Amino acid sequence: MDKFIEKLRLAIGDKALRGRLIATAILLVVSRVLAIIPVPGVDTSRLASLLSGSDFVSLLNLFSGGGLSTFSIVMLGVGPYITASIIMQLMTVMSPKIKALYHEEGEAGRKRFTNYSRLLTVPLAMIQGFAVIKYLQGQNALPSFELSGLLIVLVVAVAGSILLMWLGELISEFGIGNGISLIIFAGIVTQLPASARELLLSYDPSQIPIYLAGLAVALVVTAGVVFITEAERPISITYAKQMRGGRTFGGVSTYLPLRINQAGVIPIIFALSILLFPQMFLEFLARSSYAVASYAEVALRIVTNNWFYSAAYFFLVVFFTYFYTAVTFDPNTISTNLQKSGAFISGVRPGPPTSEYISSVLSRLTLAGALFLGIIAILPLILRSITGIQALAIGGTALLIVVSVVIDLVKRFDAQLSAKEY
């Protein structure tokens, strides 16, 4: 505690760091203010019942940072931008040109890559906004709009999503931490009082053992998330000795840290984005007058089935853990850089054998991290099925995002302080 107070004192005393903290706080407050400015015409009581009874709508609300619960001007949140980022990441695998842009053209290439993601966000926000409006109209939470009214609401929703994306990038540039993650984090934290209130209203003395067990599971899960997030496998690296001008250089040993969870919370967000779009599309088709409405209704019942949903969620999290790790961590590049710097892994030949060795170690580590993320992601669904308490949601997306964002924020904070000390 004394160490934390000392760091806080140093941060407040440093003008630049204090400015970053203030900028982060102000921009997060702005995002929360936007989330409570409603679009007129929504049936709030009907929307509240939808949120409490549908995991699908609850996940949409999570991505919107709580904006959907009030049908605010930022009802779509950062979901379209995240989906656009997923598509662009997939394109790095499918297109050599985009892969070269992202990996080989340095900072300028990444800026162009980010600009493409921003441009793709606009049409995706239009599609998602239209689907959300039609879904809520089908659930009688929204009145029927004329074409002009529908266009106005859709433009407001798209503009709100772009505005949140911009605020997130401002936080990343002028504040501390990843802006998009912090906006989602702020939305989750502000919904905690409502969840606690729901839990208190459904309190039953006969369920005290369940509450205590739930608290114990929450603590264990939180500790597990922190452990997996921080755990790493060090690979011993030795630098060859070199003679220069009669002096010996190198010969030192260090290590290459490989994390069990290289991808962080990104696989969860990717998996949720993929799960949300088919449900919205099928909801729209099922409530339409098209010939495929009956087939869409059958498909919707399948994809919204709790067991199917849990299985799909689990496998998508595992898949995206491997996928994102493969995109962001290239063993061939690591092997080449080690060889150029005169370093080698003890007992492994430089070049392709080093790349193969790193790949094999990373695959085993990623398997452990992916299985853990998948289990934690579906844990709330399992607990709600067992206990029947809807407010009991230990683990899952919210906990993973909160813990991961807090850990990332602390590391960035420490890095800023260390940079000032030197």
C-alpha positions in Angstrom: 0.0 0.0 0.0 2.9 2.4 0.8 4.4 1.7 -2.6 1.1 2.5 -4.3 0.8 5.7 -2.4 4.4 6.7 -3.3 3.7 6.0 -7.0 0.6 8.0 -6.9 2.4 10.9 -5.3 5.1 10.7 -8.0 2.5 10.7 -10.7 0.6 13.7 -9.3 3.9 15.5 -8.9 5.0 15.0 -12.5 3.3 17.5 -14.8 3.3 15.4 -18.0 2.0 12.3 -16.3 -0.6 14.3 -14.4 -1.8 15.7 -17.7 -2.2 12.2 -19.1 -4.2 11.1 -16.1 -6.4 14.1 -16.3 -6.9 13.7 -20.1 -7.8 10.0 -19.6 -10.3 10.8 -16.8 -12.0 13.7 -18.8 -12.4 11.6 -22.0 -13.8 8.7 -20.1 -16.3 11.0 -18.4 -17.3 12.4 -21.8 -17.9 8.8 -23.0 -20.1 8.1 -20.0 -22.1 11.3 -20.5 -22.7 10.4 -24.2 -24.0 7.0 -23.0 -26.8 8.6 -21.0 -28.1 10.9 -23.7 -31.1 8.9 -25.1 -32.7 8.8 -28.5 -36.4 9.7 -28.1 -39.1 7.1 -28.5 -37.7 4.0 -26.8 -39.7 1.9 -24.3 -37.2 1.8 -21.4 -39.1 -0.7 -19.4 -39.3 -3.1 -22.3 -35.6 -2.5 -23.1 -34.7 -3.3 -19.5 -36.6 -6.6 -19.6 -34.8 -7.5 -22.8 -31.4 -6.8 -21.2 -32.2 -9.0 -18.2 -33.6 -11.8 -20.2 -31.3 -12.0 -23.2 -27.6 -12.8 -23.2 -27.5 -11.5 -26.8 -28.8 -8.0 -25.9 -26.6 -8.0 -22.8 -23.5 -8.6 -24.9 -24.6 -5.8 -27.3 -24.9 -3.6 -24.2 -21.5 -4.6 -23.0 -19.9 -3.5 -26.4 -21.8 -0.2 -26.3 -20.4 0.6 -22.8 -23.9 0.5 -21.4 -25.2 2.9 -24.1 -27.8 0.4 -25.4 -29.5 0.1 -22.0 -30.7 3.7 -22.5 -30.8 3.6 -26.3 -28.3 6.4 -26.2 -26.6 8.2 -29.1 -23.7 5.8 -28.7 -25.9 2.7 -28.6 -23.5 0.8 -30.9 -20.4 1.6 -28.8 -17.1 0.5 -30.3 -18.4 -2.7 -31.6 -18.3 -1.7 -35.3 -14.7 -0.5 -35.0 -13.7 -3.8 -33.2 -15.3 -5.8 -36.0 -13.5 -3.7 -38.6 -10.2 -4.4 -36.8 -11.0 -8.1 -36.9 -11.7 -8.1 -40.6 -8.4 -6.2 -41.3 -6.5 -8.6 -39.1 -8.0 -11.5 -41.1 -6.9 -9.8 -44.3 -3.3 -9.9 -43.2 -3.5 -13.6 -43.5 -5.4 -13.6 -46.8 -3.6 -10.8 -48.6 0.2 -10.6 -48.9 0.0 -6.9 -49.7 -1.9 -6.0 -46.5 0.4 -8.3 -44.5 3.4 -6.5 -45.9 1.7 -3.1 -45.1 1.2 -4.2 -41.5 4.5 -6.0 -40.8 7.1 -4.5 -43.1 6.3 -0.8 -43.6 6.9 0.3 -40.1 4.9 3.0 -38.4 3.7 4.5 -41.6 2.2 1.2 -42.7 0.4 0.7 -39.4 -1.1 4.2 -39.7 -2.5 3.3 -43.2 -3.7 0.0 -41.8 -5.5 1.8 -39.0 -7.0 4.3 -41.5 -8.5 1.3 -43.5 -10.0 0.0 -40.2 -11.6 3.4 -39.6 -13.1 3.6 -43.1 -14.5 0.1 -42.8 -16.1 1.0 -39.5 -18.6 3.3 -41.2 -20.5 0.7 -43.4 -20.3 -1.8 -40.6 -21.8 0.7 -38.2 -24.7 1.3 -40.7 -25.4 -2.4 -41.0 -25.2 -3.1 -37.3 -27.3 0.0 -36.5 -30.0 -1.0 -38.9 -30.1 -4.5 -37.5 -30.3 -3.3 -33.9 -33.1 -0.9 -34.7 -35.1 -3.6 -36.5 -34.4 -6.1 -33.7 -35.7 -3.7 -31.0 -38.7 -2.8 -33.2 -39.5 -6.5 -33.4 -39.3 -6.8 -29.6 -41.7 -3.8 -29.3 -39.0 -1.7 -27.6 -39.1 0.8 -30.4 -41.9 2.3 -32.4 -42.1 2.0 -36.1 -40.3 4.8 -37.9 -41.0 6.4 -41.2 -38.1 6.4 -43.6 -36.9 9.9 -42.6 -37.1 9.0 -38.9 -35.3 5.7 -39.5 -32.5 7.5 -41.4 -32.1 10.1 -38.6 -31.8 7.5 -35.9 -29.4 5.5 -38.0 -27.2 8.5 -38.7 -27.1 9.3 -35.0 -26.1 5.7 -34.2 -23.3 5.7 -36.8 -22.1 9.1 -35.7 -22.1 8.1 -32.1 -20.0 5.0 -32.8 -17.5 7.0 -34.8 -17.3 9.6 -32.0 -16.6 6.9 -29.4 -13.9 5.5 -31.7 -12.3 8.9 -31.9 -12.4 9.3 -28.1 -10.7 6.0 -27.7 -7.9 7.0 -30.0 -7.5 10.3 -28.2 -7.2 8.3 -24.9 -4.5 6.1 -26.5 -2.6 9.1 -27.8 -2.9 11.7 -25.0 -3.8 9.5 -22.0 -2.7 6.2 -20.5 -3.7 2.8 -21.7 -5.6 1.5 -24.7 -8.5 3.9 -25.3 -11.0 1.3 -26.8 -10.4 -1.1 -23.9 -10.8 1.6 -21.4 -14.1 2.7 -22.8 -15.5 -0.8 -22.6 -13.9 -1.1 -19.1 -15.7 2.1 -17.9 -19.0 0.8 -19.3 -18.6 -2.5 -17.3 -17.6 -0.7 -14.1 -20.5 1.7 -14.2 -23.0 -1.2 -14.5 -21.7 -2.9 -11.4 -24.0 -1.0 -9.0 -27.0 -2.1 -11.1 -25.9 -5.7 -11.0 -25.3 -5.5 -7.2 -28.8 -4.0 -6.8 -30.3 -6.8 -8.9 -28.5 -9.4 -6.7 -29.8 -7.8 -3.5 -33.4 -7.6 -4.8 -33.3 -11.3 -5.6 -31.8 -12.2 -2.2 -33.1 -15.3 -0.6 -31.7 -16.5 2.8 -31.9 -20.1 1.7 -29.4 -19.3 -1.1 -26.7 -18.0 1.2 -24.5 -21.1 0.5 -24.8 -20.3 -3.2 -23.8 -16.7 -2.7 -20.8 -17.7 -0.6 -19.7 -20.3 -3.2 -20.1 -17.7 -5.9 -17.9 -15.3 -4.0 -15.3 -18.0 -3.5 -15.4 -18.9 -7.3 -15.1 -15.2 -8.1 -11.9 -14.8 -6.1 -10.5 -18.0 -7.6 -11.3 -17.0 -11.1 -9.9 -13.5 -10.6 -6.7 -15.0 -9.2 -6.6 -17.4 -12.1 -7.0 -14.7 -14.7 -4.2 -12.6 -13.1 -1.9 -15.7 -13.0 -2.5 -16.7 -16.6 -2.2 -13.1 -17.8 1.2 -12.7 -16.1 2.6 -16.2 -16.5 5.4 -16.7 -19.0 7.9 -19.3 -20.1 11.5 -18.0 -20.4 13.7 -19.4 -23.2 17.4 -19.1 -22.4 19.3 -16.9 -25.0 23.1 -16.7 -25.2 25.0 -14.1 -27.2 28.2 -15.4 -28.9 31.5 -13.8 -27.9 33.0 -11.4 -30.5 36.5 -9.9 -30.7 36.7 -6.3 -31.7 39.9 -4.3 -31.5 41.5 -6.7 -29.1 38.4 -6.6 -26.8 35.8 -9.3 -26.1 32.1 -8.5 -26.4 29.1 -10.7 -25.9 29.0 -14.0 -24.1 26.1 -12.8 -21.8 23.0 -14.8 -21.2 19.4 -13.5 -21.1 16.0 -15.0 -21.9 13.1 -14.6 -24.3 9.8 -14.4 -22.4 6.8 -16.2 -24.0 3.5 -15.5 -22.3 0.9 -18.2 -21.8 -1.7 -15.8 -23.0 0.0 -13.8 -25.7 -3.3 -12.4 -27.1 -4.7 -10.9 -23.9 -8.5 -10.2 -24.0 -8.6 -9.7 -27.8 -9.8 -13.3 -28.5 -12.9 -12.7 -26.3 -13.8 -9.5 -28.1 -13.2 -11.1 -31.5 -15.3 -14.1 -30.6 -18.2 -12.0 -29.3 -18.2 -9.9 -32.5 -18.4 -13.0 -34.6 -21.3 -14.4 -32.5 -23.3 -11.1 -32.5 -23.6 -10.6 -36.3 -25.3 -13.9 -37.2 -27.8 -13.4 -34.4 -28.7 -9.9 -35.5 -29.0 -11.0 -39.2 -31.2 -14.0 -38.4 -33.4 -11.8 -36.1 -33.9 -9.4 -38.9 -34.8 -12.2 -41.4 -37.0 -14.0 -39.0 -39.2 -10.9 -38.4 -39.3 -10.0 -42.1 -41.8 -10.9 -44.8 -39.2 -12.7 -46.9 -39.6 -16.3 -48.0 -36.7 -17.4 -45.9 -38.3 -16.1 -42.6 -39.3 -19.6 -41.5 -35.8 -21.0 -42.1 -34.2 -18.0 -40.4 -36.4 -18.6 -37.3 -35.3 -22.3 -37.1 -31.6 -21.2 -37.5 -32.2 -18.5 -34.8 -33.5 -21.1 -32.4 -30.4 -23.2 -33.0 -27.8 -20.4 -32.6 -29.6 -19.0 -29.5 -29.7 -22.4 -27.8 -27.6 -22.1 -24.6 -25.5 -25.3 -25.3 -24.9 -24.3 -28.9 -24.0 -20.8 -27.9 -21.6 -21.9 -25.2 -19.9 -24.4 -27.5 -19.5 -21.9 -30.3 -18.3 -19.2 -27.9 -15.7 -21.6 -26.4 -14.3 -22.8 -29.8 -14.2 -19.3 -31.2 -12.2 -18.1 -28.2 -9.7 -20.9 -28.7 -9.5 -20.3 -32.4 -9.0 -16.5 -32.1 -6.4 -17.1 -29.4 -4.3 -19.1 -31.8 -5.1 -16.7 -34.7 -4.2 -13.5 -32.9 -1.0 -15.1 -31.5 0.0 -16.2 -35.0 -0.7 -12.7 -36.4 1.2 -10.7 -33.7 4.1 -13.1 -32.9 6.2 -14.4 -35.8 8.8 -17.1 -34.8 10.6 -16.7 -38.1 11.2 -13.0 -37.5 12.4 -13.7 -33.9 14.7 -16.4 -35.2 16.1 -14.1 -37.9 16.7 -11.2 -35.4 18.5 -13.5 -33.0 20.7 -14.8 -35.8 21.6 -11.3 -36.9 22.5 -10.2 -33.4 24.7 -13.3 -32.8 22.4 -14.9 -30.3 21.2 -18.4 -30.1 19.0 -20.7 -27.9 21.1 -23.2 -25.9 21.1 -26.6 -27.6 19.3 -25.4 -30.7 20.9 -24.5 -34.1 20.3 -21.0 -35.4 17.9 -20.4 -38.4 15.0 -22.7 -39.1 15.6 -25.1 -36.2 15.3 -22.1 -33.8 12.0 -21.0 -35.5 10.6 -24.5 -35.2 11.6 -24.7 -31.5 10.0 -21.4 -30.7 6.8 -22.4 -32.6 6.5 -25.7 -30.7 6.9 -24.0 -27.3 4.5 -21.3 -28.3 1.9 -23.8 -29.5 1.9 -25.6 -26.2 1.7 -22.4 -24.2 -1.1 -21.0 -26.4 -3.1 -24.2 -26.0 -3.1 -23.8 -22.2 -4.0 -20.1 -22.5 -6.7 -20.7 -25.1 -8.4 -23.5 -23.0 -8.3 -21.3 -19.9 -9.8 -18.3 -21.7 -12.5 -20.5 -23.2 -13.5 -21.9 -19.9 -13.6 -18.6 -18.2 -15.6 -17.1 -21.0 -18.5 -19.6 -20.7 -18.3 -19.9 -16.9 -21.2 -17.3 -16.3 -23.5 -19.3 -18.6 -22.7 -22.5 -16.7 -23.2 -20.8 -13.3 -26.5 -19.3 -14.3 -27.8 -22.6 -15.6 -26.9 -24.3 -12.3 -28.0 -21.7 -9.9 -30.8 -20.0 -11.8 -29.6 -16.6 -10.6 -29.3 -14.2 -13.6 -27.2 -11.6 -11.7 -24.6 -14.2 -10.8 -22.0 -13.9 -13.6 -18.5 -14.8 -12.2 -15.9 -14.9 -14.9 -16.8 -14.3 -18.5 -16.1 -11.4 -20.8 -16.6 -8.6 -18.2 -14.2 -10.0 -15.7 -11.6 -10.8 -18.3 -11.8 -7.3 -19.7 -11.7 -5.6 -16.3 -8.7 -7.7 -15.0 -6.7 -7.4 -18.3 -7.3 -3.7 -18.6 -6.3 -3.0 -15.0 -3.1 -5.1 -15.4 -2.3 -3.3 -18.7 -3.0 0.1 -17.1 -0.8 -0.6 -14.1 2.1 -1.7 -16.4 1.8 1.4 -18.6 1.6 3.5 -15.5 4.8 1.9 -14.1 6.5 2.3 -17.5 5.7 6.1 -17.5 7.1 6.4 -14.0 10.2 4.5 -14.9 10.8 6.6 -18.0 10.6 9.8 -15.8 13.1 8.3 -13.3 15.7 7.9 -16.1 
